Amino acid sequence: MKHLTIFICAIFLVSGLFAQEVDMKSKRGENILPKAGEFALGIDAMPVVDYFGNLFNGTMGNSGAFNFIPTINRTALTIYGKYYLDDQVAIRGSVRLGHTNLYDREFVTKNMTIPNPDAKVTDVMHVNATNIVLGGDYLMYRGKGRVQGYYGGGAFFNYNSRNVNYKYGNEMTAEFTSPSYYDFTAGAEVAGSQRILSVHNNDNLGFSLRGVVGVEYFFAPKISIGGEMGLGFNISKEGGFVTTETWTGTGREVKTEEIAIDSFVGIDTFTSGSLFIMFHF
């Protein structure tokens, strides 16, 4: 998919070099390029690219996600907003607000003094996740015809939290010290004297500074498609805690322990935004 992005950008560049729109107006007299004081809204174009890729190769396996930094994936479900300070200078903001509330219910065998394989209870995994990404760039444009190259830089902040809670139908008691329960990770019913009650990853923070270069091709008045590459510096950390219950031999013990904090610092090139479509007004 990365090769497809480069190929499309190359086509746009060649088209721009041979463009003949000297006054940059359409046949209806509309301005093709945006002007100072105008706004733009953008969406990811990857779903469109995926659709045509699947159409041509007869599969559903194409993916448009470019994870350019381990903890920051702005390419999926991102909305872009842009304001032109003048004809060739713009500020751009990006936002992604995601929230997931998932319940996974599975049947397991009920623990009974006299076993009955037909008796069932329900185990529940509840996942509550939030993904917030905010950022902005300062961009400067230059180009000829319908192709407009740009360069600039900006900063991005992301916050991710993922809380998972488990509720088991079979309690851990003196009669059943190793109750049956559903292991949602393994995807199977198991039995044991220790199991997880909850996992809270609520301290996943990331910050990045980056410079970008890109190209936009205006295939219609005030409508463009583009892509960009850049160099970014990222720092992030992740932590949390896990709660378990254990049968100690004399009773049930519930313990909460911290998850070791992971951190990341790196500099790398990335694809920011993958392909995008912008509408100017």
N, C-alpha and C positions, 0 to 999 in steps of 0.2 A: 504493500500500500504506500510505503514511503516513496518507492520508485514512481508510482502513479502520480503522487503529488508533485515531484520534481518534473515529471514529463509534462503535466498540465501547465505548470508555471513556465516551462520552456516554450510551450506553444503560445502562451499569452505574450511572452517577451518578443518572440519573432513577429507575432501579429502587430505588436505595437511599433516595432521598428519600421514596418512597411505601411503603417496607418496613413490615411490620406485626409483625415478630418482636420483640416487646418483651423477652422473656426470653432471646432468642437461643439457643433450643434447637430441635432438630428434633422431628418427631412422635414419634421414638423416645426423646426426652429427651437426645440428644447435644448437647454444646456445639458451636455453629457456628463461633465465633471461637476462635483459639488463646489459651492462657493462659501466664502466667509459668512459665518452666522448660521449655517445650516447644520442640522442634526442627522445622525444615521443610527440605525438599529441593525444588529447583525445576529445571525444564527449559524450554527454549525452546518456545513454542507456535507459532512461525512455520511449521514443517512442516505442522501441522494447517491453519493459515490458507491456506497455499499450496495444499494439497490441495483444499479447498473452492473456492478461487478458480479453480483449473484445472478443477474439476468444473463450475462455473457458466459459465465462458466458453469451455470446450472447447479450451483451449490448455495448453501446458506452460511458458509463459513467465513466470509469476508469480515474483517474487523477494521473499524476506523479509529480505534483508540490509540493515541500516541502518549505513553506515560513517560514524559521527559524528565520528571523528577519523582523519586519514589513515593513521596507523600502528597504530591500535588498533581492531580489530573484535571486540568482545566478544559480538556478537549471534549469531554462528554457533557452535554446538557448545559453548555455555557451560553450566556446572553451577552452581547457586546453593545455598548452605547458609545457614540462618538460625537464630538462637537468641534467644528472648524473655527479656529481662532482667526485664521485668514485663509486664503485660497490654498495655501500649501503648508499649513501648520494645523494640527488637530490634537486634541486630548481624547483618550479612549479609556473607558472603564469596562471591566469585566466582572460578572457576578455569577456565582452558582450557589443556589440554596436548595439543599436536598435533605429530605427526612424520610426514614423508613420505619414502619411499625409492623413487624411480622410475628405471626403466631404459627408455630409448627406443632401439630398435635399427632401423637403416635400411640397406638395401642400396645400394651405389654401384658404379660400373664399376671394375674392377681395372685399375690402370695397368700396361701391358705394352709391351715393345718392339714386338711385333706386336700391335696392338689386337684385342681379342676382346670384342664387346659382350655376349656371354653370360657372361663371367667376372665374378664379383661378389665384393666383400669387404663386411664389416659395420662400420659406424660406430656408436658407442654414446655416448649422453648419459646420464649418471648425475646425478640431482638428489637431494640430501639436504637437507631443510628441517625446521626446528623453529619452533614458535610457542608461546610460553608467556605467559599473562596471569594475573596474580594481583591481587586487590583486595579491599577491604572497605568497608562503609558502616555508619554509625550512623543508625538510623531511628526516628522518633517517629510514632505513629499517633493518629488521632482520626477519629470518624465515628459514624454511626447505622445501625442495621440491618445488612444484609449488605455494605454498601459501607464500606470503610475507606480514608480518605485518609492519606497519610504524607509526611513531609519529612525531610531530613537531608543527609548528605554523607559523602564518603570519598575514598580515594586508590587509584590503580591503577598497576601497573607491567607493562610488556611487554617481551619479548625475542624477536627474530626473527632467524634465521640461514638463509641459503640458499646452499648450495655446489653448483656445477655443474661436473662434470668431463667432458671429451670424450676419447674414444679412437678414433683413425682407423685404418682398415684399410690405407690407402695411406700409406706413409711419405714424408717429405720428404727427398729425396736429390739428389745431383749429377745423376743420370739423370732424375729427376722433380722439378724445382724448383717446379713448380706442380701438385701432385697433385690429383686429384679427391677431393672429400669432400662430406659432406652438411651443408648449412647448416640447422640445426634451427630457427633463427629464421625464415628465409625459407621453409622447408619444401621445399627443392629441392636437387638435386645441382649443385655448382658446382666451380670450380677456381681456385686462387690460390696465391701465394707467401707468404701470411700467413694464419694462422687461430688461433682461440682454443683454448687447452688447458684452462683452468679459470677460473671466476669465483667468488670467495668474498665474499659479503656477510654478514659475521659480526659486525657491530657496529651492529646496528639496535636501539636502546634507546629506550624511551619512558616517560614518567611523566606522570600527570595527577591533578589535584585537581578535584573537582566537587561541586556541590550538586544535589540531586534533589528533585522532587515527583512523587508518583504516586498510583495508586489500585488497590486490590485488591477484587475482588467475590467473595464466598464463595457460590458457587452450590450447594455441598453442605457438610456438616459437615467442617471442617478442610481443604477443598479450595478453592483460589481461583485466579482468573485475573486478571492485571493488566498494567499498563504504566506507564511513567514518562517524564518529560522532565526536563531539567536544564541547568545552565550549567557548563561545564568549562574549565579551564586546562590546556593540554598542552604539553610540551616533549619533543622527540625528536631523534635524530640517527642517521645511517646512513653506513657506510663499508665498506671492504673492499679487495680487490686483484684484479687480472686478470693471468693468465699467457698469453702468446702465443708462437708459434713463427714465425720469419720466415727466408726464404732471402735472405741478404745479397748473393749474387753469388759468394761464395767458400765459404760454408758455412751450416749451420743454426744460428740463434741463438734461444735461449729467454730471454725477458725477463719479469720480474714488475714490475708497476707498481701503485701505489696508486690506488684510486678516490677522486675528490674527495668529501669529507665533506659530506653534505647535512644541514641542520638545519631544524627547524620549531618555531615558538612561536606559539600562538594561543589565543584565547578564543572559544567558540562554544556555541550550544545544540546539543543532540544527543538522539537517542533511545537510551537505554541499556537494553538488555535487550529492546527491542521489545515483544512480548507474551510473557508467561511464565505457566507453571502451577506452583503451589506446593502441596505435600502436607505437612500438619502432623501431628505425632504426639508 
